[in-house]
Amino acid sequence: MQAVTQHDVLAREDYRLLKEFGISTARDGIRWTLVDRGGSYDFSSFAPMLQASREEGTQIIWDLCHYGWPVDVSLFSATFVDRFARYSRAIARFIADSGDEVPFYTPINEISFLCYAISEGLIYPFVRGRAAEIKRQFVRALIAAIDAVRGVDPRARIVLGDPIVHVIAPRKRPDLCETAAKYREAQFEAWDMACGRLAPELGGSPDYLDIVGINYYHANQFEFPDQRLRWEDSPRDPRMIPFRSLLEEIWLRYRRPVFVGETSHFGVGRARWIAEIAAEVQQARCAGVPIEGICLYPVIDRPDWENYNHWHHCGLWDVRRARDGSLTRVLNPDYAVELRRVQKLVPSPTGC
């Protein structure tokens, strides 16, 4: 995805664009598949991004594993955990040796969603029916990676991000109420395992749950199994609950620093979406829920996972392709106007 959006060569320009909106922190990814050479490490794909972020004054929360790992290691082997820990340690050492800022890491992006996608045959290695086993393996790798990173720099902050969902049974299927409730509860499993509430044999501890990232999109409230509740409708389905209630639920459950780790919409709905999300966050903050910030994903438009010719028009900047194949960032004016407005709304809970 970095190559398709040309962020791999335009990172400096992309970080610079953020300054137009006073954005000085971003989430970005390190490509494990390119860095790890099976015993040695090649930082050539990462070093320019790290250098650019520092020279542009942009703080980065680095994803260490974002849906990809080297093809020569099996997800189900003990080698996977050790390999990820060694790679994470190497990245932490490379970052520590090149600067003295407090580093921020997301070791494995969206463990819960990743397990779902693998077990549904949507993402490599396309293994159906083993979601629980996969989740435990990722948590083992997560814990090993955190230990490795903190062994290099004890100051390191760790972000564990996952989608937050609200799941209900169809109106005419009361027999599915218990199933829907269990499905909804499963969203907490990765966080619960990390902090030792669930499956303590994995080695979880409250120390591993540092910062919680909540990812939320238009399809995150739905009837089981997959009929989304439409936020666009007016009036809305009364079974939908306000986003601020989902934020409060996470805060009360974990009492850890919380931020909206990903959110956005697409097309003409972008401005309306960010307006609503910002208003919900502000109401949550006024009610005492200390939401630390909102991360727009993506900030640069992206194509569909399965069709790189279909762009979603979901970024703050769309892209325009020149005849030579290069991509130019094009600001979406409606999104930009609304973002500037809500930036004035959210910075602090004063005036509630």
C-alpha positions as CSV (number, residue, x, y, z in Angstrom):
1,M,0.0,0.0,0.0
2,Q,2.9,2.4,0.7
3,A,4.2,1.7,-2.8
4,V,0.8,2.1,-4.5
5,T,0.2,5.4,-2.8
6,Q,3.9,6.3,-3.4
7,H,4.2,7.2,0.3
8,D,7.4,5.2,0.3
9,V,9.0,7.9,-1.9
10,L,6.9,10.9,-0.8
11,A,7.0,10.4,3.0
12,R,8.8,13.8,3.5
13,E,6.3,15.6,1.4
14,D,3.4,13.8,3.1
15,Y,4.7,14.7,6.6
16,R,5.1,18.3,5.4
17,L,1.5,18.4,4.2
18,L,0.3,17.6,7.7
19,K,1.8,20.9,9.0
20,E,-0.8,22.8,7.0
21,F,-3.3,21.5,9.5
22,G,-1.1,21.7,12.6
23,I,-0.8,17.9,12.7
24,S,2.5,16.9,14.3
25,T,1.8,13.3,15.1
26,A,1.0,10.5,12.6
27,R,0.7,6.7,12.4
28,D,3.0,5.0,9.9
29,G,4.2,1.6,9.1
30,I,7.5,-0.2,9.0
31,R,7.5,-3.1,6.5
32,W,8.7,-6.2,8.4
33,T,8.8,-8.1,5.1
34,L,11.4,-5.6,3.7
35,V,13.5,-5.1,6.8
36,D,13.9,-8.7,8.0
37,R,16.3,-10.7,5.8
38,G,16.2,-13.8,7.9
39,G,18.9,-13.1,10.4
40,S,20.1,-9.7,9.1
41,Y,18.3,-6.5,8.8
42,D,18.0,-4.0,5.9
43,F,16.8,-0.6,7.1
44,S,17.0,1.0,3.6
45,S,13.2,1.1,3.2
46,F,12.7,2.6,6.7
47,A,15.6,4.9,7.3
48,P,14.4,7.6,4.8
49,M,11.0,7.7,6.5
50,L,12.6,8.0,10.0
51,Q,14.9,10.7,8.9
52,A,12.1,12.6,7.1
53,S,9.8,12.5,10.1
54,R,12.5,13.8,12.4
55,E,13.6,16.6,10.0
56,E,10.0,17.6,9.5
57,G,9.2,17.5,13.3
58,T,6.6,14.8,12.9
59,Q,6.2,12.4,15.8
60,I,5.4,8.9,14.5
61,I,3.6,6.0,16.1
62,W,5.4,3.2,14.2
63,D,3.5,0.0,13.3
64,L,5.9,-2.9,13.4
65,C,3.5,-5.5,11.9
66,H,0.6,-4.3,9.8
67,Y,-0.9,-7.4,8.2
68,G,2.4,-8.8,6.8
69,W,5.4,-10.8,7.8
70,P,8.3,-12.7,6.1
71,V,7.2,-15.6,4.0
72,D,9.8,-17.9,5.4
73,V,8.3,-18.0,8.9
74,S,5.0,-19.8,9.7
75,L,2.5,-17.9,11.8
76,F,1.8,-21.0,13.8
77,S,5.4,-21.8,14.8
78,A,7.3,-20.8,17.9
79,T,9.8,-19.3,15.5
80,F,7.2,-16.6,14.6
81,V,7.2,-15.2,18.2
82,D,11.0,-15.2,18.4
83,R,11.5,-13.8,14.9
84,F,9.1,-10.9,15.6
85,A,10.8,-10.2,18.9
86,R,14.2,-10.1,17.3
87,Y,13.0,-7.8,14.5
88,S,11.2,-5.5,17.0
89,R,14.4,-5.3,19.0
90,A,16.4,-4.4,15.9
91,I,14.0,-1.6,15.0
92,A,14.0,-0.2,18.5
93,R,17.8,-0.2,18.5
94,F,17.9,1.5,15.1
95,I,15.5,4.2,16.3
96,A,17.3,4.6,19.6
97,D,20.7,5.0,17.9
98,S,19.4,7.7,15.6
99,G,17.7,10.0,18.2
100,D,16.6,10.6,21.7
101,E,12.9,11.1,21.4
102,V,10.5,8.9,23.4
103,P,9.4,6.2,20.8
104,F,5.9,5.1,20.2
105,Y,5.0,1.7,18.7
106,T,2.0,-0.4,17.6
107,P,3.6,-3.8,17.6
108,I,0.7,-5.6,15.8
109,N,-2.0,-3.6,14.2
110,E,-5.6,-4.7,15.0
111,I,-5.0,-8.1,16.4
112,S,-8.8,-8.8,16.6
113,F,-9.6,-7.8,13.1
114,L,-6.5,-9.5,11.7
115,C,-7.5,-12.8,13.3
116,Y,-11.0,-12.4,11.9
117,A,-9.7,-11.6,8.5
118,I,-7.3,-14.6,8.4
119,S,-9.9,-17.0,9.7
120,E,-12.5,-15.8,7.2
121,G,-10.0,-16.3,4.3
122,L,-9.6,-12.6,3.6
123,I,-5.9,-12.1,4.5
124,Y,-2.9,-14.3,4.2
125,P,-2.4,-17.1,5.3
126,F,-6.2,-17.7,4.6
127,V,-6.6,-20.2,7.4
128,R,-10.3,-20.8,8.2
129,G,-11.7,-21.7,11.6
130,R,-8.6,-21.1,13.8
131,A,-9.3,-17.5,15.0
132,A,-8.8,-18.3,18.7
133,E,-5.5,-20.1,18.1
134,I,-4.3,-17.3,15.9
135,K,-5.2,-14.6,18.5
136,R,-3.2,-16.3,21.2
137,Q,-0.2,-16.6,18.9
138,F,-0.4,-12.9,18.1
139,V,-0.7,-12.0,21.8
140,R,2.4,-14.1,22.5
141,A,4.2,-12.3,19.7
142,L,2.9,-8.9,21.0
143,I,4.2,-9.5,24.6
144,A,7.6,-10.7,23.3
145,A,7.9,-7.6,21.1
146,I,7.0,-5.2,23.9
147,D,9.6,-6.9,26.1
148,A,12.2,-6.6,23.3
149,V,11.4,-2.9,22.6
150,R,11.5,-2.0,26.3
151,G,14.7,-3.9,26.7
152,V,16.3,-1.3,24.3
153,D,14.4,1.8,25.6
154,P,12.3,1.5,28.7
155,R,10.6,4.8,27.9
156,A,8.9,3.3,24.8
157,R,5.1,3.8,24.7
158,I,3.0,1.0,23.3
159,V,-0.3,1.5,21.4
160,L,-2.7,-1.4,21.1
161,G,-5.3,-0.6,18.5
162,D,-8.4,-2.5,17.5
163,P,-11.9,-1.8,16.1
164,I,-14.7,-1.1,18.6
165,V,-18.0,-2.6,17.5
166,H,-21.6,-2.8,18.6
167,V,-23.4,-6.0,17.6
168,I,-27.0,-6.9,18.0
169,A,-29.4,-9.6,16.9
170,P,-31.8,-9.1,14.1
171,R,-35.2,-7.9,15.2
172,K,-36.9,-11.1,14.1
173,R,-34.2,-13.4,15.5
174,P,-34.2,-13.2,19.3
175,D,-32.6,-16.6,19.3
176,L,-29.4,-14.9,18.1
177,C,-29.2,-12.4,21.1
178,E,-26.7,-14.6,23.0
179,T,-24.6,-15.2,19.9
180,A,-24.5,-11.5,19.1
181,A,-23.5,-10.7,22.7
182,K,-20.7,-13.2,22.6
183,Y,-19.5,-11.9,19.3
184,R,-19.5,-8.3,20.7
185,E,-17.6,-9.4,23.8
186,A,-14.9,-11.0,21.7
187,Q,-13.7,-7.6,20.6
188,F,-12.1,-7.2,24.0
189,E,-10.2,-10.4,24.0
190,A,-6.8,-9.2,22.6
191,W,-6.8,-6.3,25.1
192,D,-7.8,-8.6,27.9
193,M,-5.1,-11.1,27.0
194,A,-2.5,-8.4,26.9
195,C,-3.3,-7.1,30.3
196,G,-3.7,-10.6,31.9
197,R,-7.4,-10.6,32.5
198,L,-7.9,-13.5,30.0
199,A,-5.7,-16.5,29.2
200,P,-3.1,-15.6,31.9
201,E,-0.9,-18.5,30.7
202,L,0.1,-16.2,27.8
203,G,2.0,-14.0,30.2
204,G,-0.2,-10.9,30.0
205,S,0.1,-8.1,32.6
206,P,-1.4,-4.6,33.1
207,D,2.0,-3.2,32.1
208,Y,1.5,-4.4,28.5
209,L,-1.7,-2.4,28.1
210,D,-0.3,1.1,27.8
211,I,-2.3,3.2,25.3
212,V,-5.6,2.0,23.7
213,G,-6.4,2.9,20.1
214,I,-10.1,2.7,19.1
215,N,-10.7,2.2,15.4
216,Y,-14.2,3.2,14.2
217,Y,-15.9,3.4,10.8
218,H,-19.4,3.5,9.4
219,A,-19.8,-0.3,9.5
220,N,-18.8,-0.8,13.1
221,Q,-22.4,-1.2,14.3
222,F,-24.3,-4.1,12.8
223,E,-26.9,-6.8,13.1
224,F,-25.3,-10.2,13.5
225,P,-23.8,-11.5,11.3
226,D,-23.1,-8.7,8.8
227,Q,-26.0,-6.3,8.3
228,R,-24.7,-2.9,9.1
229,L,-26.8,-0.2,10.9
230,R,-26.8,2.8,8.6
231,W,-25.5,5.9,10.2
232,E,-26.6,7.8,7.1
233,D,-30.3,7.2,7.8
234,S,-32.5,9.8,9.3
235,P,-33.9,8.9,11.7
236,R,-31.4,6.3,12.6
237,D,-32.1,2.9,13.9
238,P,-32.8,3.4,17.6
239,R,-30.7,0.3,18.4
240,M,-27.5,2.3,17.4
241,I,-25.7,3.8,20.3
242,P,-23.7,7.0,20.3
243,F,-20.0,6.8,19.6
244,R,-19.3,8.6,22.9
245,S,-20.9,5.6,24.7
246,L,-18.5,3.2,23.0
247,L,-15.6,5.5,24.0
248,E,-16.8,5.6,27.6
249,E,-17.2,1.8,27.7
250,I,-13.5,1.3,26.7
251,W,-12.3,3.9,29.2
252,L,-14.3,2.4,32.1
253,R,-13.1,-1.1,31.2
254,Y,-9.4,-0.4,31.1
255,R,-8.7,3.1,32.6
256,R,-5.8,3.6,30.2
257,P,-5.0,6.5,27.9
258,V,-7.4,6.3,24.9
259,F,-7.5,7.9,21.5
260,V,-9.4,7.3,18.3
261,G,-6.8,5.3,16.5
262,E,-8.5,5.3,13.0
263,T,-11.6,6.9,11.6
264,S,-12.8,8.3,8.3
265,H,-15.5,8.0,5.7
266,F,-15.5,8.3,1.9
267,G,-16.8,10.4,-0.9
268,V,-19.1,13.3,0.0
269,G,-19.6,11.8,3.5
270,R,-16.1,12.7,4.7
271,A,-16.9,16.1,6.1
272,R,-20.1,15.0,7.7
273,W,-18.4,12.0,9.3
274,I,-15.5,13.9,10.9
275,A,-18.0,16.5,12.2
276,E,-20.0,13.9,14.0
277,I,-16.9,12.0,15.3
278,A,-15.4,15.2,16.7
279,A,-18.7,16.2,18.3
280,E,-19.0,12.8,19.9
281,V,-15.4,12.9,21.2
282,Q,-16.0,16.3,22.6
283,Q,-19.1,15.2,24.4
284,A,-17.2,12.2,25.8
285,R,-14.5,14.5,27.1
286,C,-17.0,16.8,28.7
287,A,-18.4,13.7,30.5
288,G,-15.0,12.9,31.9
289,V,-13.7,10.4,29.3
290,P,-10.1,11.6,28.6
291,I,-9.9,11.0,24.8
292,E,-6.4,12.0,23.8
293,G,-6.9,12.6,20.1
294,I,-8.4,11.5,16.7
295,C,-6.3,9.9,14.0
296,L,-7.6,10.2,10.4
297,Y,-7.0,7.1,8.4
298,P,-6.1,7.4,5.7
299,V,-4.8,11.0,5.4
300,I,-3.7,10.2,1.8
301,D,-6.4,8.4,-0.3
302,R,-5.9,4.7,-0.8
303,P,-7.2,2.1,-3.3
304,D,-9.2,-1.0,-2.5
305,W,-7.2,-3.9,-1.1
306,E,-8.2,-6.1,-4.0
307,N,-8.4,-3.6,-6.8
308,Y,-5.7,-1.0,-7.0
309,N,-7.5,0.8,-9.8
310,H,-10.4,1.6,-7.5
311,W,-9.6,4.5,-5.1
312,H,-11.9,5.0,-2.2
313,H,-11.7,8.9,-2.0
314,C,-11.5,8.7,1.7
315,G,-8.4,10.8,2.5
316,L,-7.9,14.4,3.4
317,W,-5.9,14.4,0.2
318,D,-7.0,12.6,-2.9
319,V,-4.5,11.7,-5.5
320,R,-4.1,12.6,-9.2
321,R,-1.9,10.5,-11.5
322,A,0.3,12.3,-14.0
323,R,1.3,10.8,-17.4
324,D,4.6,9.7,-16.0
325,G,2.8,7.7,-13.3
326,S,3.6,10.0,-10.4
327,L,0.9,10.9,-7.9
328,T,0.0,14.4,-6.8
329,R,-1.8,15.0,-3.5
330,V,-5.0,17.0,-4.0
331,L,-6.7,18.5,-0.9
332,N,-10.4,17.7,-0.6
333,P,-11.9,21.1,0.1
334,D,-15.0,20.1,2.0
335,Y,-13.1,17.7,4.3
336,A,-10.5,20.4,4.8
337,V,-13.0,23.1,5.8
338,E,-14.7,20.8,8.3
339,L,-11.5,19.5,9.7
340,R,-10.3,23.0,10.4
341,R,-13.6,23.8,12.1
342,V,-13.6,20.7,14.4
343,Q,-9.9,21.2,15.3
344,K,-11.1,24.3,17.2
345,L,-13.8,22.3,18.9
346,V,-11.8,19.3,20.3
347,P,-8.5,20.6,21.7
348,S,-9.8,20.8,25.3
349,P,-13.0,20.1,27.2
350,T,-13.4,23.7,28.3
351,G,-16.8,25.3,27.8
352,C,-18.7,22.1,28.4
